[in-house]
Amino acid sequence: MQELKSSGIGKRLAARKLIAASGRDRSAFEGSEVEHLVTYLEASDYRSATLQNAFPLIAVALSDDGEADLRERLPLLESLGTVPALPVQRLDPAARSDSFALLQALTEGGVGRLARYSASITSELAILRRERETLLENYRSLEDAFQARNWEPVSEIFAHDPYSDPKDEGIGQLLANAFIEQLLPVSSLGVAGFALHFHSVPKASGELVVALSYLESGEGIAEWTVPYAQLVPTWNFFSLPRACGGGARTLRLRVSATGPETAGLSLGHPIAGERYSARSEVPHPDLDLRPLAFRVFTGLPGVKPASAPNMIAPSNLLEGQFTVDYRLAVDTLSQIADVSVTPIVPEFQTVRFLDHEHAIVCHPLPSGITAGAISRAVEPGTISFSASAVIDHPQGAPAAVSFLLAPANSNARSEVAELARKGAAKPSAYFSGWREVTSKQTVNINIQLDEPIRGPMDLMILSRAVTDSVDFSWLKVSGFRLVKQSTEVADVR
């Protein structure tokens, strides 16, 4: 009587069925001591696998048909993801009493307790997952309700209106020779774009370069390289492909330009906070406690504010990268040396530095290559290089210009001679290719490297004739802009 009572308690405690069997063998298990531990995989429907109150550890077959059904049914359990692969054990029906006793010891002993514990963990995880999904659905409902109250998909959260001071001297020279930096006095969280105001846009060729980054880490967000033809003399909206996320950080804006003329970037009213006034690496009286004229927007990325006449998408995404945008210093440019390779001995200086214009003159000759070299001008980590070139005389003959980056301390004249002889640079150097330049239009020359350079490099500016005449072919190169890029934290001074 005591044994029957204990057996009944054991059956009630066996809340999990730990043995899998085919429905064809059901009669063999009925009335046995392991009947309460068996879950039957029916052979009638193979389209789905469902288990209720079961966590099988072993599959048992007592007949050929039962074993065949098990092997066909068990692969469907893999879709559950929580049931381990089951071994199929074939038992002899004649000795099933002894086999059932072993199965009972297996499933009600330590292995069974461990299986029941694992099954309870799986159930708890399923409950937590359902609760998490419910919380997310509630959050989405709240978010939808909040967004429904916002009539505008893009909202302006901060603005500095343009202000014209009669004493303004213009900041175009800063854009061409350096850069202007502006901190945005808002949290970066949710920012989807910003707008800059221009009081004038030149008709000449040139580009505006705008970069957005995080001040605290120096990590880049995006860069816009915009031809002047795409700008309008009012507000221009620079959009982001996705809104800034993560922790609230300080946004830093850098603006520079290339070309013979620069866009009329507007300044705002004087402010008391020096931290949020515009600044440049070159002092300028107009930047004394005055910010740029700008607006900051949050909302849906890629949607233009109703007040902006145009929208400009980024030309380069810098997510996860750290960039430093810099210009070649005047002291560096002044160190240029003549390394021309030509049989002609000129009567005038063909390569020289123009101190008052921060530019390099490289006058071509009827034959050979005129070249100037600046030692170690390009810093490690540089990923791109650009400059503007023009024939600085209304009657000047056209010429071809190019740039060559060679390893530091290499023989510059030998590098130029190799290019003149073979028409191609050495494998260790980077060559921009030849571009024709005239007196009518400024051209921008760019070198975009596949990966940042690992060591300092020498910069060479080259020119050659493209016609029989080189009269008044004063080739002037200016606006030397370089971008360093890496995946490591940069010096964000």
Long-range contacts (C-beta under 8 A, 24 or more apart in sequence): 7-33, 10-108, 11-36, 14-107, 14-108, 15-53, 15-116, 16-53, 16-54, 16-55, 16-115, 16-116, 16-119, 17-53, 17-54, 17-55, 17-56, 18-54, 18-55, 18-56, 18-57, 18-58, 18-107, 18-112, 18-115, 18-116, 19-56, 19-57, 19-58, 19-59, 19-60, 19-103, 19-107, 20-54, 20-56, 20-58, 20-59, 20-60, 20-70, 20-74, 20-86, 21-59, 21-60, 21-61, 21-62, 21-66, 21-70, 22-61, 22-65, 22-66, 22-67, 22-69, 22-70, 22-73, 23-69, 24-63, 24-65, 24-66, 24-69, 25-60, 25-61, 25-62, 25-63, 25-66, 28-62, 28-63, 28-93, 28-96, 32-96, 32-100, 33-100, 33-101, 33-104, 34-100, 34-103, 34-104, 34-107, 37-103, 37-104, 37-107, 37-108, 41-69, 41-70, 41-73, 41-74, 43-69, 43-72, 43-73, 46-72, 46-73, 46-76, 48-76, 49-73, 49-76, 49-77, 49-79, 49-80, 51-77, 51-80, 51-83, 55-83, 55-115, 55-116, 55-118, 55-119, 55-122, 56-83, 56-86, 57-84, 57-86, 57-106, 57-107, 57-111, 57-112, 57-115, 58-86, 58-87, 58-89, 58-103, 58-106, 59-86, 59-87, 59-88, 59-89, 60-88, 60-89, 60-91, 60-103, 61-88, 61-89, 61-90, 61-91, 62-90, 62-91, 62-93, 62-96, 63-93, 82-122, 150-299, 152-299, 152-305, 152-306, 153-299, 153-300, 153-303, 154-192, 154-193, 154-297, 154-298, 154-299, 154-300, 154-303, 154-304, 154-305, 155-297, 155-298, 155-299, 156-295, 156-296, 156-297, 156-305, 156-307, 157-186, 157-296, 157-297, 157-298, 158-184, 158-185, 158-186, 158-295, 158-296, 159-294, 159-295, 159-296, 160-268, 160-269, 160-271, 160-291, 160-292, 160-293, 160-294, 160-295, 161-268, 161-269, 161-293, 162-197, 162-199, 162-266, 162-267, 162-268, 162-293, 163-266, 163-267, 163-268, 163-269, 163-290, 163-293, 164-199, 164-266, 165-267, 165-286, 167-285, 168-267, 168-286, 169-284, 169-285, 169-286, 170-264, 170-286, 171-265, 171-267, 171-280, 171-284, 171-286, 171-287, 172-257, 172-261, 172-262, 172-263, 172-264, 172-265, 173-262, 174-280, 174-282, 174-284, 174-287, 175-208, 175-255, 175-256, 175-257, 175-262, 175-263, 175-265, 176-256, 176-257, 176-258, 176-259, 176-262, 176-478, 176-479, 177-282, 177-327, 177-358, 177-479, 178-256, 178-280, 178-281, 178-282, 178-327, 179-254, 179-255, 179-256, 179-280, 179-281, 179-325, 179-327, 180-254, 180-255, 180-256, 180-265, 180-278, 180-279, 180-280, 180-287, 180-292, 181-252, 181-253, 181-254, 181-255, 181-278, 181-279, 181-280, 182-252, 182-253, 182-254, 182-255, 182-276, 182-278, 182-279, 182-291, 182-292, 182-294, 183-215, 183-250, 183-251, 183-252, 183-253, 183-275, 183-276, 184-250, 184-251, 184-252, 184-253, 184-294, 184-296, 185-273, 185-276, 186-251, 186-296, 187-248, 187-249, 188-214, 188-244, 188-248, 188-249, 188-250, 188-251, 189-244, 189-245, 189-246, 189-247, 189-248, 190-243, 190-244, 190-245, 190-298, 190-299, 191-240, 191-243, 191-244, 191-251, 191-296, 191-297, 191-298, 192-239, 192-240, 192-242, 192-243, 192-244, 192-297, 192-298, 192-299, 192-300, 192-301, 192-302, 192-303, 193-237, 193-238, 193-239, 193-240, 193-297, 193-301, 193-305, 193-311, 194-237, 194-238, 194-253, 194-294, 194-295, 194-296, 194-297, 195-235, 195-236, 195-237, 195-238, 195-294, 195-295, 195-297, 195-305, 195-308, 196-235, 196-236, 196-238, 196-255, 196-265, 196-266, 196-292, 196-293, 196-294, 197-234, 197-235, 197-236, 197-265, 197-266, 197-293, 197-294, 198-231, 198-232, 198-233, 198-234, 198-236, 198-263, 198-264, 198-265, 198-266, 199-233, 199-264, 199-266, 200-233, 200-263, 200-264, 201-228, 201-231, 201-232, 201-233, 201-263, 201-264, 202-228, 202-259, 202-261, 202-262, 202-263, 203-228, 204-228, 204-259, 204-260, 204-261, 204-441, 204-442, 205-259, 205-260, 205-441, 205-442, 205-443, 205-444, 206-257, 206-258, 206-259, 206-260, 206-261, 206-262, 206-263, 206-388, 206-442, 206-444, 207-257, 207-258, 207-259, 207-444, 208-255, 208-256, 208-257, 208-263, 209-255, 209-256, 209-257, 209-258, 209-325, 209-481, 210-238, 210-253, 210-254, 210-255, 211-253, 211-254, 211-318, 211-323, 211-325, 212-238, 212-240, 212-251, 212-252, 212-253, 213-251, 213-252, 213-254, 213-318, 213-323, 214-249, 214-250, 214-251, 214-252, 215-249, 215-250, 215-251, 215-252, 215-492, 216-249, 216-250, 216-492, 217-249, 217-322, 217-489, 217-492, 218-322, 218-323, 218-324, 218-489, 218-490, 218-491, 218-492, 219-318, 219-319, 219-320, 219-321, 219-322, 220-318, 220-319, 220-321, 220-322, 220-323, 220-485, 221-251, 221-317, 221-318, 221-319, 222-314, 222-316, 222-317, 222-318, 222-319, 223-314, 223-315, 223-316, 223-317, 223-318, 223-323, 224-312, 224-313, 224-314, 224-315, 225-315, 225-316, 226-312, 226-315, 228-259, 228-263, 230-310, 230-312, 231-263, 231-310, 232-309, 232-310, 233-264, 234-309, 235-295, 235-307, 235-308, 235-309, 236-308, 236-309, 236-310, 236-312, 237-297, 237-304, 237-305, 237-308, 237-310, 237-311, 237-312, 238-312, 238-314, 239-301, 239-302, 239-303, 239-304, 239-311, 239-312, 239-313, 239-314, 240-301, 240-302, 240-314, 241-301, 241-302, 241-313, 241-314, 241-317, 242-301, 243-298, 243-299, 243-300, 243-301, 253-292, 253-294, 254-325, 255-292, 256-325, 256-327, 256-481, 258-386, 258-387, 258-388, 258-444, 258-479, 258-481, 259-388, 259-442, 259-444, 259-479, 260-388, 260-390, 260-442, 265-292, 266-292, 266-293, 267-291, 267-292, 267-293, 268-292, 268-293, 268-294, 281-327, 318-485, 320-487, 321-485, 321-486, 321-487, 322-485, 322-486, 322-487, 322-488, 322-489, 322-490, 323-483, 323-484, 323-485, 323-490, 324-381, 324-483, 324-484, 324-485, 324-490, 324-491, 325-481, 325-482, 325-483, 326-481, 326-482, 326-483, 326-484, 327-479, 327-480, 327-481, 327-482, 328-374, 328-377, 328-459, 328-480, 328-482, 330-355, 330-358, 332-374, 332-377, 333-358, 333-359, 333-360, 333-374, 333-480, 335-374, 335-375, 336-360, 336-372, 336-373, 336-374, 336-461, 337-372, 337-373, 337-374, 337-375, 337-412, 338-371, 338-372, 339-371, 339-372, 339-373, 339-412, 339-413, 339-416, 339-460, 340-365, 340-368, 340-369, 340-370, 340-371, 340-416, 341-368, 341-369, 341-371, 341-413, 341-416, 341-417, 341-420, 342-367, 342-368, 342-369, 342-370, 343-367, 343-368, 344-368, 351-461, 354-476, 357-476, 357-478, 358-478, 359-476, 359-477, 359-478, 360-461, 360-476, 360-477, 360-478, 361-392, 361-474, 361-475, 361-476, 361-477, 362-401, 362-461, 362-462, 362-463, 362-475, 362-477, 363-463, 363-470, 363-473, 363-474, 363-475, 364-399, 364-400, 364-463, 364-464, 364-465, 364-470, 364-473, 364-475, 365-465, 365-470, 366-465, 366-468, 366-470, 367-465, 368-420, 368-464, 369-416, 369-419, 369-420, 369-462, 369-463, 369-464, 370-462, 370-463, 370-464, 371-404, 371-412, 371-413, 371-416, 371-460, 371-461, 371-462, 371-463, 372-460, 372-461, 373-412, 373-458, 373-459, 373-460, 373-461, 374-458, 374-459, 374-460, 375-408, 375-409, 375-412, 375-458, 376-408, 376-409, 376-456, 376-457, 376-458, 377-457, 377-458, 377-459, 378-405, 378-453, 378-456, 378-457, 378-458, 378-459, 378-482, 379-456, 379-482, 379-484, 380-452, 380-453, 380-454, 380-455, 380-456, 380-484, 381-452, 381-453, 381-484, 381-485, 381-486, 382-449, 382-452, 382-453, 382-457, 382-482, 382-483, 382-484, 382-485, 383-448, 383-449, 383-451, 383-452, 383-483, 383-484, 383-485, 384-446, 384-447, 384-448, 384-449, 384-482, 384-483, 384-485, 385-446, 385-447, 385-459, 385-480, 385-481, 385-482, 385-483, 386-444, 386-445, 386-446, 386-447, 386-479, 386-480, 386-481, 386-482, 387-444, 387-445, 387-477, 387-478, 387-479, 387-480, 387-481, 388-442, 388-443, 388-444, 388-445, 388-477, 388-478, 388-479, 389-435, 389-437, 389-442, 389-443, 389-445, 389-475, 389-476, 389-477, 390-437, 390-438, 390-439, 390-441, 390-442, 390-443, 390-475, 390-476, 391-437, 391-438, 391-439, 391-472, 391-473, 391-474, 391-475, 391-476, 392-439, 392-474, 392-475, 392-476, 393-439, 393-472, 393-473, 393-474, 394-439, 395-439, 395-471, 395-472, 396-438, 396-439, 396-471, 396-472, 396-473, 396-474, 397-465, 397-467, 397-469, 397-470, 397-471, 397-472, 397-473, 398-436, 398-437, 398-438, 398-439, 398-466, 398-467, 398-473, 399-436, 399-437, 399-463, 399-464, 399-465, 399-466, 399-470, 399-473, 399-475, 400-434, 400-435, 400-436, 400-437, 400-463, 400-464, 400-465, 400-466, 401-434, 401-435, 401-437, 401-443, 401-445, 401-461, 401-462, 401-463, 401-475, 401-477, 402-431, 402-432, 402-433, 402-434, 402-435, 402-445, 402-462, 402-463, 403-431, 403-432, 403-445, 403-447, 403-459, 403-460, 403-461, 403-462, 404-429, 404-430, 404-431, 404-432, 404-459, 404-460, 404-462, 405-429, 405-430, 405-431, 405-447, 405-453, 405-457, 405-458, 405-459, 405-460, 406-457, 406-458, 406-460, 407-455, 407-457, 407-458, 408-455, 408-456, 408-457, 408-458, 409-458, 410-458, 412-458, 412-460, 415-460, 416-460, 416-462, 419-462, 430-457, 434-464, 436-466, 437-475, 452-484, 452-485, 452-486
